[in-house]
Amino acid sequence: TYLIVGLHTDPVVNRYKGYNYPIMNIHERTLSVLAYRCVDEVVIGAPYSVTKEMMDHFNVAVVCHGQTPVSPDLGGIDPYEEPKRQNMFVTVDSGNSLTTEKLVERILARRMDYEERNKKKEAKEIAAYEAYMRSKAEN
């Protein structure tokens, strides 16, 4: 078995996932993927839609994607149309419900908690400082 992982460019990920994505840039994602022993090769800047020509060029036997939703490519086409047509597409369940979206939601929720906690601390500090200044002025 020879595992090839295709990584989309940052602008492509941004177009389909939204403004805050990708979390890691293409270089960081490439290094992260190459750190897996099972990965033999990385295609940097892989096209969003898997084409017959690409599958032939890399001698692809199976195209996999996780269970996260897949956005259609420009023109509304399924980016996995070709491997599905050839019965070479497999959806893989990682067994883990953590997605990039959920991770971002956690970060944002904790940020809001952190900001709220700091507002309360700041209000207490201001009140303590004002009380100190009043007591100093009275003496």
C-alpha positions in Angstrom: 0.0 0.0 0.0 1.2 3.5 -0.9 -0.6 6.4 0.7 -0.8 9.7 -1.1 -2.4 12.6 0.7 -3.6 15.6 -1.3 -3.6 19.0 0.4 -5.5 22.0 -1.0 -3.9 25.4 -1.1 -4.9 28.0 1.6 -7.1 30.0 -0.8 -9.0 26.9 -1.8 -9.6 25.9 1.8 -10.6 29.4 2.6 -13.1 29.5 -0.3 -14.9 26.3 0.8 -14.5 26.4 4.6 -14.7 30.1 5.3 -12.6 33.1 6.3 -11.0 31.6 9.4 -9.7 28.6 7.6 -7.3 26.9 7.2 -6.1 27.0 10.8 -2.6 25.9 9.7 -1.0 27.2 6.5 -0.1 24.8 3.7 3.5 24.4 4.9 2.3 23.5 8.5 -0.3 21.1 7.1 2.3 19.5 4.8 4.7 18.9 7.7 1.9 17.6 9.9 0.8 15.1 7.3 4.4 14.0 6.5 4.9 13.3 10.2 2.5 10.3 9.9 4.6 7.2 9.2 1.8 5.7 7.0 2.0 8.7 4.6 4.3 8.1 1.6 3.7 11.2 -0.4 1.9 14.6 -0.2 0.5 16.4 -3.2 0.8 20.0 -2.3 -1.9 22.1 -4.0 -4.1 19.2 -5.0 -7.1 20.3 -7.0 -10.3 20.5 -5.1 -12.0 18.1 -7.6 -10.5 14.7 -8.2 -10.1 14.2 -11.9 -9.6 11.0 -14.0 -6.3 12.4 -15.2 -5.1 12.9 -11.6 -6.2 9.4 -10.6 -4.5 7.9 -13.7 -1.3 9.9 -13.1 -0.9 8.8 -9.5 -2.3 5.3 -10.2 -5.0 5.8 -7.5 -6.9 2.8 -6.3 -9.1 4.5 -3.7 -10.1 8.1 -2.9 -11.1 8.7 0.8 -12.8 11.5 2.7 -13.9 11.8 6.2 -17.5 12.1 7.3 -17.5 15.9 7.4 -19.7 17.7 4.8 -18.2 18.3 1.4 -18.8 21.6 -0.4 -19.5 21.5 -4.1 -16.8 22.8 -6.4 -17.3 25.8 -8.7 -20.3 25.2 -10.9 -22.0 23.1 -8.2 -20.3 19.8 -9.0 -19.3 17.1 -6.5 -15.5 17.2 -6.1 -15.6 13.4 -5.8 -17.8 12.8 -8.8 -15.1 11.0 -10.8 -14.0 8.5 -8.1 -17.6 7.8 -7.2 -18.3 7.2 -10.9 -15.5 4.6 -10.9 -16.6 3.1 -7.5 -13.3 4.2 -6.0 -14.6 6.5 -3.4 -14.8 5.6 0.3 -16.0 7.6 3.3 -13.9 6.9 6.3 -15.1 7.2 9.9 -12.2 8.3 12.1 -14.0 7.2 15.2 -13.5 10.7 16.5 -16.2 13.4 16.6 -13.7 16.2 16.9 -13.6 18.4 13.7 -11.8 21.6 12.9 -15.1 23.4 13.2 -15.7 22.0 16.7 -12.2 22.9 17.8 -12.7 26.5 16.6 -16.0 26.6 18.5 -14.3 25.5 21.7 -11.6 28.1 21.3 -14.1 30.9 20.7 -16.3 29.8 23.6 -13.4 29.7 25.9 -12.2 33.1 24.7 -15.6 34.5 25.5 -15.4 33.0 29.0 -11.9 34.4 29.4 -13.0 37.9 28.3 -15.9 37.8 30.7 -13.7 36.7 33.6 -11.3 39.5 32.9 -14.0 42.1 32.7 -15.1 41.0 36.2 -11.6 41.1 37.5 -11.0 44.6 36.0 -14.2 45.9 37.6 -13.1 44.6 41.0 -9.6 46.1 40.5 -11.1 49.5 39.5 -13.4 49.5 42.5 -10.6 48.6 44.9 -8.3 51.3 43.4 -11.1 53.9 43.6 -11.8 52.9 47.3 -8.0 53.2 48.0 -7.8 56.6 46.4 -10.9 57.8 48.4 -9.4 56.6 51.7 -6.1 58.2 50.8 -7.8 61.6 50.1 -9.7 61.4 53.4 -6.5 61.0 55.4 
